[in-house]
Amino acid sequence: MRAIIQRSLSASVHISGQLVASIEKGMVILLGIEEADEPEDVAWLSKKICAMRIFSDEEGKMNRSIEESGGGIIVVSQFTLYASTKKGNRPSFIRAARPDMAIPLYEKFNQAVETLTGQKVQTGIFGAEMQVALINDGPVTILIDSRQRE
């Protein structure tokens, strides 16, 4: 699994002109799932993200997690995180998981984040054409891959 985490001042997701998710301060998680991913990847990645200290404390240092900061969370499925650009100019998405495998893992990830943070996770709609708006705070943008546990 791959995730891009962005600390946000505000964010929203629209589908066909309708608002489906909206937060003020918090984080937006773009989540990509590949064919090799398993429930272990969900568990590791959700714990890592929820414990990540990317929010400022009283001294302005990144020292607080999402739970400690009290911010909202939006998770958006993002198969394009598995784009391969090795050949030519048209990206290939062959490593991205097909919906029958990806949707259950996406839902497990969202449920794990809710359990770990004690708050409802807002989402887009899997596979939908979405417009994601974000005011990145910092900017803070972090890429995490469950295959490269750094």
Backbone torsions as a table, in degrees:
resi	resn	phi	psi	omega
1	MET	NA	145.3	174.9
2	ARG	-124.7	141.6	176.6
3	ALA	-136.7	139.8	167.6
4	ILE	-109.4	121.5	-179.7
5	ILE	-105.2	130.4	176.5
6	GLN	-126.6	124.0	174.8
7	ARG	-74.9	131.3	-173.0
8	SER	-127.4	150.1	169.2
9	LEU	-85.5	-31.1	173.4
10	SER	-164.1	153.6	179.5
11	ALA	-157.0	155.3	177.7
12	SER	-153.4	159.2	175.9
13	VAL	-128.9	127.5	175.7
14	HIS	-117.2	143.1	173.6
15	ILE	-131.9	123.4	-177.9
16	SER	51.2	41.4	177.6
17	GLY	80.0	-2.7	-178.8
18	GLN	-101.7	132.9	175.6
19	LEU	-72.0	122.3	179.6
20	VAL	-114.5	-16.4	178.3
21	ALA	-155.4	144.1	-179.5
22	SER	-158.8	134.1	175.1
23	ILE	-137.3	159.5	167.1
24	GLU	-92.8	-131.3	179.8
25	LYS	-53.6	138.5	178.1
26	GLY	160.7	-144.7	179.9
27	MET	-138.9	146.4	173.3
28	VAL	-109.8	129.3	179.5
29	ILE	-115.4	116.2	172.3
30	LEU	-93.6	121.0	-170.6
31	LEU	-118.0	122.2	175.3
32	GLY	-109.9	140.0	-178.4
33	ILE	-124.3	132.7	178.9
34	GLU	-110.4	166.8	-177.1
35	GLU	-56.7	-31.6	-176.5
36	ALA	-82.1	-5.5	-176.0
37	ASP	-71.2	148.1	-178.1
38	GLU	-136.7	172.1	177.4
39	PRO	-55.2	-30.0	176.5
40	GLU	-60.5	-37.1	177.9
41	ASP	-65.5	-39.9	177.4
42	VAL	-59.4	-49.2	-177.4
43	ALA	-62.0	-47.3	-178.1
44	TRP	-64.4	-48.7	-175.3
45	LEU	-67.1	-42.2	-179.9
46	SER	-63.9	-42.6	177.8
47	LYS	-63.8	-43.6	-179.4
48	LYS	-60.7	-47.4	-177.4
49	ILE	-66.8	-44.5	-177.4
50	CYS	-66.6	-27.4	179.5
51	ALA	-91.0	-9.6	-176.3
52	MET	-62.1	125.6	-178.0
53	ARG	-93.0	87.1	-178.1
54	ILE	-117.6	3.5	-179.4
55	PHE	-106.7	145.4	-173.8
56	SER	-75.2	144.8	172.6
57	ASP	-93.3	-169.0	-178.0
58	GLU	-61.6	-25.1	-178.8
59	GLU	-93.1	3.9	178.6
60	GLY	81.8	10.0	179.2
61	LYS	-93.6	143.8	177.8
62	MET	-71.2	98.5	-171.6
63	ASN	-141.5	7.4	-177.4
64	ARG	-126.9	145.5	176.5
65	SER	-84.7	175.7	177.5
66	ILE	-61.7	-39.2	179.6
67	GLU	-64.8	-42.9	-179.4
68	GLU	-70.0	-29.3	-177.7
69	SER	-83.5	-21.5	-179.9
70	GLY	77.4	17.4	-178.7
71	GLY	-82.6	166.4	177.8
72	GLY	-85.9	169.5	-178.5
73	ILE	-136.5	132.3	170.0
74	ILE	-121.4	131.0	174.8
75	VAL	-115.8	128.7	-178.9
76	VAL	-124.3	127.1	176.2
77	SER	-66.0	139.7	-172.1
78	GLN	-148.0	77.9	-178.3
79	PHE	-61.5	-22.5	-177.3
80	THR	-69.2	-8.3	174.3
81	LEU	-66.3	-14.9	177.6
82	TYR	-104.6	27.3	177.3
83	ALA	-67.6	134.4	171.5
84	SER	-106.2	126.9	-179.3
85	THR	-114.9	21.2	-175.3
86	LYS	-62.9	-43.1	-176.6
87	LYS	-112.3	130.6	173.8
88	GLY	63.7	-160.5	-175.8
89	ASN	-111.9	-2.3	178.4
90	ARG	-103.5	117.7	-178.1
91	PRO	-63.6	146.4	174.3
92	SER	-106.3	141.2	-179.4
93	PHE	-117.0	29.6	-174.7
94	ILE	-61.5	-28.2	-179.8
95	ARG	-80.6	-17.3	-179.8
96	ALA	-67.7	137.7	-179.5
97	ALA	-68.0	145.8	174.9
98	ARG	-72.6	154.9	-175.9
99	PRO	-53.1	-37.9	-178.0
100	ASP	-62.1	-26.1	176.4
101	MET	-96.5	-39.0	-174.0
102	ALA	-71.5	-39.8	-175.8
103	ILE	-60.3	-48.0	178.5
104	PRO	-60.7	-38.0	178.6
105	LEU	-69.8	-38.1	176.2
106	TYR	-61.2	-45.2	179.2
107	GLU	-66.5	-38.6	176.7
108	LYS	-64.4	-39.3	177.9
109	PHE	-61.8	-48.3	-179.7
110	ASN	-60.4	-42.2	179.0
111	GLN	-65.1	-40.3	178.6
112	ALA	-63.6	-42.2	178.6
113	VAL	-64.2	-41.9	177.2
114	GLU	-60.5	-44.2	179.9
115	THR	-64.1	-43.8	-177.1
116	LEU	-69.9	-32.8	-176.6
117	THR	-99.4	-18.5	-177.0
118	GLY	73.2	21.0	178.7
119	GLN	-136.0	156.6	178.4
120	LYS	-70.4	130.6	176.4
121	VAL	-91.3	130.7	174.7
122	GLN	-90.1	149.3	-176.2
123	THR	-139.6	165.0	165.1
124	GLY	-83.9	-158.3	175.9
125	ILE	-117.9	124.1	-175.8
126	PHE	-54.4	128.0	176.3
127	GLY	81.8	-6.1	-179.1
128	ALA	-80.3	157.1	171.7
129	GLU	-79.9	113.9	-173.0
130	MET	-119.5	152.0	170.6
131	GLN	-113.2	113.8	-177.7
132	VAL	-105.5	120.5	177.4
133	ALA	-108.5	140.9	-174.3
134	LEU	-152.6	134.3	166.5
135	ILE	-106.7	103.9	-176.4
136	ASN	-73.7	130.6	-177.3
137	ASP	-96.5	114.2	176.8
138	GLY	131.5	-70.0	-1.8
139	PRO	-75.5	143.4	174.1
140	VAL	-120.6	115.8	178.8
141	THR	-137.7	124.4	-175.5
142	ILE	-130.3	134.5	176.2
143	LEU	-103.3	129.3	177.7
144	ILE	-129.2	135.3	179.3
145	ASP	-128.0	126.7	-177.6
146	SER	-68.5	-14.4	176.6
147	ARG	-85.8	-18.4	179.4
148	GLN	-123.1	75.4	-174.1
149	ARG	-76.7	82.1	-179.1
150	GLU	-91.6	NA	NA
